[in-house]
Amino acid sequence: MRLAALRSVWACAPPVQPASAPRAPTAQAAAPSESPIAYGPPDAALLDFLRGRGRASELSPQQTIDRTLQLLSENGRFERFLRVVGSEPPRVRAMLGALGEELEKDQKSIARLRASLNLFSRFEFGAFAALRHARKWQAKEPR
């Protein structure tokens, strides 16, 4: 009986397209402004990378920072992150603030990030401790 149920599920599933086949646009891709939070897998992966303090990087700390700054400056990604960062841990908000200052982003947005942090807390920035504005954003001194 389980096999029959599994077959019926597979029969209803849409066919899998090869990676090289063009994908049909989804509703989210067609109208990102309709969704309050319109970020996809690349954004989620970068946000997860920030949560992990860049530990997964095989690059040097400076190369990691440079590559992250490059990724954050693409396609309004930093602005999308600002919309969801309120639900992130304070450490991630602090790192994003330091990265935003490095990218010379809107000072109003940066001020909102800073206001969301406890002034007496210090955060482990990992690979991002070498950011120019890390100490200003309450990064702990590297060991």
Secondary structure as the mmCIF struct_conf table of DSSP 4:
data_model
#
loop_
_struct_conf.conf_type_id
_struct_conf.id
_struct_conf.beg_label_comp_id
_struct_conf.beg_label_asym_id
_struct_conf.beg_label_seq_id
_struct_conf.end_label_comp_id
_struct_conf.end_label_asym_id
_struct_conf.end_label_seq_id
HELX_RH_AL_P HELX_RH_AL_P1 ARG A 2 CYS A 12
BEND BEND1 ALA A 13 ALA A 13
HELX_LH_PP_P HELX_LH_PP_P1 PRO A 14 PRO A 18
TURN_TY1_P TURN_TY1_P1 ALA A 19 SER A 20
BEND BEND2 ALA A 21 ALA A 21
HELX_LH_PP_P HELX_LH_PP_P2 PRO A 22 THR A 26
HELX_RH_AL_P HELX_RH_AL_P2 ALA A 27 ALA A 30
HELX_RH_3T_P HELX_RH_3T_P1 PRO A 32 GLU A 34
BEND BEND3 SER A 35 ILE A 37
HELX_RH_AL_P HELX_RH_AL_P3 PRO A 41 ARG A 51
TURN_TY1_P TURN_TY1_P2 GLY A 52 ALA A 56
BEND BEND4 LEU A 59 LEU A 59
HELX_RH_AL_P HELX_RH_AL_P4 PRO A 61 LEU A 72
TURN_TY1_P TURN_TY1_P3 SER A 73 SER A 73
BEND BEND5 GLU A 74 GLU A 74
TURN_TY1_P TURN_TY1_P4 ASN A 75 GLY A 76
HELX_RH_AL_P HELX_RH_AL_P5 ARG A 77 VAL A 84
HELX_RH_3T_P HELX_RH_3T_P2 VAL A 85 SER A 87
BEND BEND6 GLU A 88 GLU A 88
HELX_RH_AL_P HELX_RH_AL_P6 PRO A 90 GLU A 102
TURN_TY1_P TURN_TY1_P5 LEU A 103 GLU A 104
HELX_RH_AL_P HELX_RH_AL_P7 GLN A 107 ALA A 115
TURN_TY1_P TURN_TY1_P6 SER A 116 SER A 116
BEND BEND7 LEU A 117 LEU A 117
TURN_TY1_P TURN_TY1_P7 LEU A 119 PHE A 120
STRN STRN1 PHE A 123 PHE A 123
HELX_RH_3T_P HELX_RH_3T_P3 GLY A 126 ALA A 130
BEND BEND8 LEU A 131 LEU A 131
TURN_TY1_P TURN_TY1_P8 ARG A 132 ALA A 134
HELX_RH_3T_P HELX_RH_3T_P4 ARG A 135 TRP A 137
TURN_TY1_P TURN_TY1_P9 GLN A 138 GLN A 138
STRN STRN2 ALA A 139 ALA A 139
HELX_LH_PP_P HELX_LH_PP_P3 LYS A 140 PRO A 142
#
